[in-house]
Amino acid sequence: MAKDDGNRRAKMLTKKSTPIFITMTTDFGEKDRYVFEMKSRFYRELAERGGDLDRFVLLDVTHYIPRQNVRAAWPVVRNLPSSCPGASFHLVVVDPGVGTDRRGLVVDTGRDLFVAPDNGVLTEVLSRFPQRRAFVIDSFWRKAPAGAGIVFDGRDLFVPALAALATGTPPEKIGPPASDPVLLEVPRAAREGERVFGEVTSVDSFGNLQTNIPAEWISAGAVVELEAGGKSVPYGRAYAEDRNGTGIALPSSEGFLEIAVRGGSAAEKFGIAPGHRVTVKNVR
């Protein structure tokens, strides 16, 4: 990370006319109080630190990451860097190891700061920014209610650290350097001649299948084969091209290959889940 990036962020934080963006991504859902408790704790921490509450913009990315599925968060988290103007701070809580010796982590990409468990949920960010800095969140920042167990680090550890960062505390003051943050193996698409091999990485709420295949690799006329059931679908540019509801592959809004069924669920129609293989024929 360039030193100038950190200085630029510090200047943004002191410039009172500049909004400060906070994003939250979790697997909590919205049935329970957990998201509310993190937000209310964040505002209390800001008030205690003399923060200007009107400057902070809290954005919910999603609270419906599949429960305790760290890898399922990757397609969401990888698009957070530079997604907001100005100084941006991202809280990511998918934490099946809460209460164990897994560490809390701050990752500084230069423009953005991430706060998350050190369990691989930030793998895509760590890989995308090789010059990033990472720090362990010191237990000093833990602020649990009296009698509470170590069961809600999102509220009791990550949010206090997040509020400190968002009010100007340098990331190196949050804890010691983390030279070995957890990096999980990320499946990558591969090209072999006129074929591309990849896999389904996630399924959205419409049942659309998101893959790890860059759409820029694929040209008109390509055929997409699905490992499960031996089905194939044509490649197009819009959902409307699937006139009969038989399925279509197309570029997603994020620039990767997506497989959809107009008016239905591709996941249900084809019986496909994350991890299933996808092959594209006749690519560029």
C-alpha positions in Angstrom: 0.0 0.0 0.0 1.4 3.4 -0.9 1.9 5.8 2.0 0.1 8.5 0.0 -3.1 6.4 0.0 -3.1 6.4 3.8 -2.5 10.1 3.9 -5.3 10.8 1.4 -7.7 8.8 3.6 -6.6 10.6 6.7 -7.3 13.9 4.9 -10.8 12.7 3.9 -11.6 11.8 7.5 -10.7 15.3 8.7 -12.6 17.1 5.9 -16.0 17.6 7.4 -17.8 18.0 4.1 -16.8 14.5 3.0 -19.2 11.6 3.8 -17.7 8.5 5.3 -19.2 5.2 4.0 -19.6 2.1 6.1 -20.7 -1.1 4.5 -22.0 -4.2 6.3 -22.0 -7.7 4.9 -23.1 -10.7 7.1 -24.8 -14.0 7.2 -27.2 -12.9 10.0 -30.4 -12.5 8.0 -32.8 -9.8 9.3 -35.2 -11.9 11.4 -33.2 -11.3 14.6 -31.7 -8.3 16.3 -28.1 -8.9 15.3 -27.8 -6.3 12.5 -29.5 -3.7 14.6 -27.2 -4.4 17.6 -24.1 -3.9 15.4 -25.4 -0.7 14.0 -26.5 0.7 17.3 -23.2 -0.2 18.9 -21.4 1.5 16.0 -23.3 4.8 16.6 -22.7 4.6 20.3 -19.0 4.1 19.7 -19.0 7.1 17.3 -20.7 9.3 19.9 -18.3 8.3 22.6 -15.4 9.1 20.3 -16.8 12.5 19.4 -17.6 11.5 15.8 -19.9 13.6 13.7 -22.8 11.2 13.2 -24.2 13.1 10.2 -21.1 12.3 8.2 -21.6 8.5 8.3 -23.5 6.7 5.7 -24.3 3.0 6.6 -24.9 0.8 3.6 -26.2 -2.8 3.9 -24.6 -4.9 1.2 -26.4 -8.1 2.2 -27.2 -10.0 5.4 -28.1 -13.1 3.5 -24.7 -14.7 2.8 -25.4 -18.5 3.2 -24.9 -19.1 6.9 -21.3 -19.8 8.0 -20.3 -20.2 4.4 -17.1 -18.2 4.1 -16.5 -18.9 0.4 -20.0 -17.8 -0.5 -19.1 -14.3 0.6 -16.3 -14.0 -2.0 -18.5 -12.8 -5.0 -19.9 -10.0 -2.8 -16.7 -9.0 -1.0 -14.5 -8.8 -4.1 -16.5 -5.9 -5.5 -16.5 -3.8 -2.3 -13.1 -2.0 -2.9 -13.6 1.4 -4.4 -17.4 0.8 -4.6 -18.1 4.0 -2.6 -16.7 7.5 -3.1 -14.4 8.9 -0.5 -13.3 7.1 2.6 -14.8 3.6 2.8 -14.8 1.0 5.6 -16.2 -2.5 5.1 -17.4 -4.8 7.9 -17.7 -8.4 6.8 -19.0 -10.9 9.4 -19.3 -14.6 8.3 -17.8 -16.2 11.3 -18.2 -19.9 12.0 -15.1 -19.8 14.2 -16.4 -17.2 16.7 -15.2 -18.1 20.2 -12.2 -20.0 19.0 -8.6 -18.7 18.6 -9.2 -17.4 15.1 -8.1 -13.8 14.9 -9.9 -10.6 14.0 -8.4 -8.8 11.1 -8.0 -5.3 9.6 -7.0 -5.1 6.0 -5.8 -1.8 4.5 -5.9 -1.7 0.7 -4.9 2.0 0.7 -8.3 3.4 -0.3 -10.5 1.0 1.7 -10.3 -0.6 5.1 -11.8 -4.0 5.9 -12.7 -5.4 9.3 -13.5 -9.2 9.4 -12.6 -12.5 11.0 -9.3 -13.9 9.8 -10.9 -17.0 8.3 -10.4 -16.6 4.6 -13.5 -14.4 4.0 -11.2 -11.7 2.7 -9.2 -14.0 0.4 -10.3 -12.2 -2.8 -9.4 -8.8 -1.3 -6.0 -10.0 0.0 -5.2 -11.6 -3.4 -6.3 -8.6 -5.4 -4.2 -6.2 -3.4 -0.8 -7.8 -2.8 0.6 -4.5 -1.4 -2.1 -4.4 1.3 -1.3 -4.2 5.0 -3.0 -6.5 7.5 -3.3 -6.2 11.3 -4.6 -8.4 14.1 -7.4 -6.8 16.1 -6.1 -6.6 19.7 -8.4 -7.9 22.5 -8.2 -4.3 23.9 -11.0 -3.4 21.5 -13.4 -6.1 22.9 -16.4 -4.5 24.6 -18.9 -7.1 25.5 -21.9 -6.5 27.8 -21.5 -7.9 31.4 -22.1 -11.6 31.5 -22.0 -12.1 27.7 -20.1 -15.0 26.2 -17.7 -14.8 23.3 -20.5 -15.4 20.8 -20.9 -12.0 19.0 -17.6 -10.6 17.8 -19.4 -8.7 15.1 -20.8 -6.4 17.8 -18.3 -6.8 20.6 -14.9 -6.8 18.8 -15.2 -5.8 15.2 -17.6 -2.8 15.6 -15.5 -1.1 18.2 -12.4 -1.5 16.0 -14.4 -0.3 13.0 -15.6 2.9 14.9 -12.0 3.6 15.9 -10.8 3.3 12.3 -13.6 5.4 11.0 -12.8 8.3 13.4 -9.2 8.4 12.5 -7.3 5.8 14.4 -4.6 4.4 12.1 -4.9 0.7 11.4 -1.5 0.0 12.9 -2.9 1.2 16.2 -5.6 -1.5 16.2 -3.1 -4.3 16.7 0.1 -5.9 15.6 0.9 -6.7 11.9 -0.6 -9.9 10.5 2.1 -11.3 8.3 0.1 -14.5 7.5 -3.6 -13.7 7.1 -5.7 -16.8 6.1 -5.9 -17.3 2.3 -8.1 -20.0 1.0 -7.7 -21.6 -2.4 -9.8 -19.8 -5.0 -11.1 -21.8 -8.0 -10.1 -20.0 -11.2 -11.5 -20.5 -14.7 -9.1 -22.0 -17.2 -8.8 -21.7 -21.0 -7.8 -24.6 -23.3 -8.0 -23.8 -26.9 -11.6 -23.0 -27.8 -12.9 -24.2 -24.4 -13.2 -22.6 -21.0 -13.6 -24.6 -17.8 -15.0 -23.0 -14.7 -17.6 -23.6 -12.0 -20.6 -22.1 -10.3 -19.6 -19.9 -7.4 -22.9 -18.8 -6.0 -26.7 -18.8 -6.6 -28.6 -15.5 -6.2 -32.1 -15.1 -4.8 -33.6 -15.4 -8.3 -31.9 -18.8 -8.7 -29.4 -17.4 -11.3 -26.1 -19.3 -11.3 -23.0 -17.1 -11.0 -19.7 -18.5 -12.2 -16.0 -17.7 -12.1 -15.7 -17.4 -15.9 -14.9 -13.9 -17.2 -17.6 -12.9 -19.7 -15.0 -11.2 -21.9 -13.6 -14.6 -22.7 -16.8 -15.7 -24.5 -18.1 -14.7 -27.9 -21.5 -14.9 -29.6 -22.4 -18.4 -30.7 -20.8 -20.1 -27.7 -22.5 -23.0 -26.0 -22.4 -23.4 -22.3 -22.5 -27.0 -20.9 -23.6 -27.8 -17.4 -21.9 -30.8 -15.7 -25.0 -31.7 -13.7 -27.5 -33.4 -15.9 -25.5 -32.9 -19.1 -27.6 -29.9 -20.1 -26.4 -27.0 -22.4 -27.7 -23.5 -22.9 -26.9 -20.9 -25.6 -25.0 -17.7 -24.9 -26.8 -14.3 -25.2 -26.8 -10.8 -23.8 -30.2 -10.4 -22.0 -32.7 -12.5 -20.1 -35.4 -11.7 -22.7 -33.6 -13.8 -25.2 -34.7 -16.9 -23.3 -38.1 -16.8 -24.8 -39.2 -20.3 -23.9 -37.7 -20.5 -20.4 -35.2 -23.1 -21.3 -32.2 -21.3 -20.0 -29.6 -18.9 -21.2 -26.0 -17.9 -20.4 -25.1 -14.2 -20.4 -22.7 -11.7 -18.9 -23.7 -10.8 -15.3 -23.7 -7.3 -14.0 -20.3 -8.0 -12.6 -18.8 -9.2 -15.8 -18.8 -12.9 -15.2 -20.7 -15.7 -16.9 -24.2 -16.1 -15.5 -26.8 -18.8 -16.2 -30.4 -17.9 -15.9 -33.9 -19.1 -16.7 -36.4 -16.4 -17.6 -39.3 -16.4 -15.2 -37.8 -19.3 -13.2 -34.8 -20.6 -11.3 -31.8 -22.0 -13.1 -30.6 -23.6 -9.9 -33.9 -25.5 -9.6 -34.4 -26.3 -13.3 -30.9 -27.7 -13.7 -30.3 -29.0 -10.2 -27.1 -27.1 -9.8 -25.3 -25.7 -6.8 -22.0 -23.9 -6.1 -19.1 -26.1 -7.0 -20.7 -27.7 -10.1 -18.5 -27.5 -13.2 -19.3 -25.4 -16.3 -17.7 -25.8 -19.7 -18.0 -23.2 -22.5 -17.3 -24.2 -26.1 -16.4 -22.1 -29.1 -14.9 -19.2 -27.1 -12.7 -16.4 -28.5 
